[in-house]
Amino acid sequence: MKKTISKRQLVIGRDGLQRRMKTVGGFTLLEILVALLIISVGLLGLAGLQGKGLRDNQSALLRSRAVQCCEDILDRMRVNRNEAVDGSYNIVDLTKDTSLSTSYQQMVRTDLMQWQGSQLAQLPEGKGTLSVSSNVATVTVSWSEAEGLQTMTVKTRL
């Protein structure tokens, strides 16, 4: 069986003889551009996932801080249980009602001010409310995130 050679594959060399041209294998410009397009779409997807992961981590951090805020004031209320049961810790909004009555005991005043100053300040626009009814304490902490206002409520028996 004889191989036929097209004229395009024949080249005249320096010595004047016809020789077969070697076909060069490789990538065309179009193939490279398609590959770059596919890689760039994949990298954009990875960048989007990274951004979402960072936002979710920030939200989880703020929720953890909110839990710590609630547990902190509940521990303080358990230490000073008699005053907590009597309603001395009941306060509607610490960010607005910072002037406590002088009839409150010094420990209650100190607890509430420290809770407001150190714990709630860790949250963006952090606000808190406390109430005790029938030996059940309710602590509500709210803060703002990119998605809007977030609220956490913890109830426990003193």
C-alpha positions as semicolon CSV with decimal commas, in nm:
position;residue;x (nm);y (nm);z (nm)
1;M;0,000;0,000;0,000
2;K;0,145;0,325;-0,112
3;K;0,111;0,640;0,093
4;T;0,003;0,944;-0,097
5;I;0,158;1,273;-0,005
6;S;-0,012;1,598;-0,078
7;K;0,183;1,883;-0,226
8;R;0,142;2,086;0,091
9;Q;0,343;1,836;0,288
10;L;0,637;1,841;0,047
11;V;0,911;2,099;0,088
12;I;1,212;2,161;-0,132
13;G;1,525;2,156;0,081
14;R;1,856;2,344;0,036
15;D;1,997;2,071;-0,177
16;G;1,701;2,094;-0,418
17;L;1,543;1,765;-0,320
18;Q;1,185;1,734;-0,218
19;R;1,136;1,631;0,139
20;R;0,836;1,567;0,352
21;M;0,755;1,852;0,593
22;K;0,729;1,746;0,954
23;T;0,393;1,820;1,105
24;V;0,433;2,013;1,424
25;G;0,197;1,923;1,708
26;G;0,094;2,191;1,955
27;F;-0,181;2,419;2,074
28;T;-0,352;2,683;1,872
29;L;-0,423;3,029;2,006
30;L;-0,793;2,952;2,028
31;E;-0,736;2,647;2,247
32;I;-0,519;2,850;2,482
33;L;-0,783;3,124;2,510
34;V;-1,055;2,870;2,590
35;A;-0,834;2,713;2,857
36;L;-0,765;3,057;3,008
37;L;-1,139;3,134;3,010
38;I;-1,217;2,811;3,195
39;I;-0,941;2,871;3,451
40;S;-1,048;3,232;3,510
41;V;-1,412;3,130;3,571
42;G;-1,293;2,871;3,822
43;L;-1,075;3,124;4,001
44;L;-1,362;3,372;4,019
45;G;-1,575;3,101;4,178
46;L;-1,305;3,031;4,436
47;A;-1,277;3,401;4,518
48;G;-1,653;3,418;4,573
49;L;-1,639;3,119;4,807
50;Q;-1,355;3,278;5,000
51;G;-1,553;3,601;5,046
52;K;-1,861;3,413;5,166
53;G;-1,648;3,215;5,409
54;L;-1,504;3,534;5,557
55;R;-1,852;3,685;5,603
56;D;-1,979;3,368;5,769
57;N;-1,678;3,359;6,001
58;Q;-1,745;3,718;6,107
59;S;-2,109;3,633;6,179
60;A;-2,006;3,330;6,385
61;L;-1,760;3,543;6,583
62;L;-2,032;3,796;6,668
63;R;-2,271;3,520;6,774
64;S;-2,005;3,373;7,001
65;R;-1,951;3,713;7,159
66;A;-2,325;3,750;7,212
67;V;-2,335;3,416;7,394
68;Q;-2,043;3,530;7,611
69;C;-2,230;3,853;7,691
70;C;-2,535;3,659;7,805
71;E;-2,336;3,411;8,011
72;D;-2,131;3,689;8,172
73;I;-2,429;3,879;8,313
74;L;-2,603;3,556;8,415
75;D;-2,296;3,453;8,614
76;R;-2,292;3,793;8,780
77;M;-2,660;3,759;8,864
78;R;-2,605;3,414;9,015
79;V;-2,334;3,555;9,241
80;N;-2,571;3,827;9,364
81;R;-2,882;3,605;9,352
82;N;-3,089;3,783;9,619
83;E;-3,070;4,117;9,439
84;A;-3,136;3,950;9,104
85;V;-3,451;3,778;9,233
86;D;-3,567;4,108;9,387
87;G;-3,552;4,266;9,040
88;S;-3,251;4,490;9,090
89;Y;-3,101;4,369;8,762
90;N;-3,418;4,436;8,560
91;I;-3,334;4,696;8,301
92;V;-3,494;4,762;7,967
93;D;-3,210;4,914;7,764
94;L;-2,866;4,974;7,909
95;T;-2,756;5,199;7,625
96;K;-3,032;5,449;7,706
97;D;-3,074;5,398;8,080
98;T;-2,720;5,435;8,213
99;S;-2,809;5,638;8,523
100;L;-2,907;5,376;8,778
101;S;-3,098;5,460;9,092
102;T;-2,890;5,513;9,404
103;S;-3,107;5,256;9,583
104;Y;-2,938;4,980;9,384
105;Q;-2,662;4,810;9,567
106;Q;-2,309;4,889;9,454
107;M;-2,253;4,536;9,322
108;V;-2,556;4,554;9,092
109;R;-2,448;4,891;8,957
110;T;-2,093;4,768;8,903
111;D;-2,212;4,449;8,731
112;L;-2,440;4,633;8,493
113;M;-2,188;4,901;8,406
114;Q;-1,911;4,647;8,346
115;W;-2,144;4,435;8,137
116;Q;-2,239;4,734;7,929
117;G;-1,885;4,872;7,906
118;S;-1,686;4,559;7,833
119;Q;-1,920;4,292;7,698
120;L;-2,177;4,478;7,492
121;A;-1,908;4,708;7,352
122;Q;-1,759;4,406;7,170
123;L;-2,066;4,391;6,947
124;P;-2,143;4,646;6,675
125;E;-2,427;4,860;6,811
126;G;-2,464;4,611;7,096
127;K;-2,769;4,651;7,320
128;G;-2,897;4,440;7,602
129;T;-3,206;4,392;7,814
130;L;-3,243;4,199;8,140
131;S;-3,547;4,081;8,328
132;V;-3,612;3,842;8,615
133;S;-3,953;3,696;8,684
134;S;-4,026;3,404;8,919
135;N;-3,655;3,313;8,950
136;V;-3,623;3,294;8,569
137;A;-3,375;3,538;8,419
138;T;-3,410;3,649;8,056
139;V;-3,118;3,817;7,883
140;T;-3,161;3,956;7,533
141;V;-2,863;4,086;7,336
142;S;-2,897;4,252;6,996
143;W;-2,637;4,376;6,750
144;S;-2,616;4,477;6,386
145;E;-2,458;4,283;6,101
146;A;-2,451;4,328;5,726
147;E;-2,769;4,117;5,703
148;G;-2,949;4,340;5,954
149;L;-3,029;4,335;6,324
150;Q;-2,950;4,008;6,503
151;T;-3,093;3,909;6,842
152;M;-3,007;3,637;7,091
153;T;-3,221;3,556;7,393
154;V;-3,115;3,331;7,681
155;K;-3,348;3,219;7,960
156;T;-3,232;3,038;8,271
157;R;-3,343;2,966;8,623
158;L;-3,142;3,146;8,889
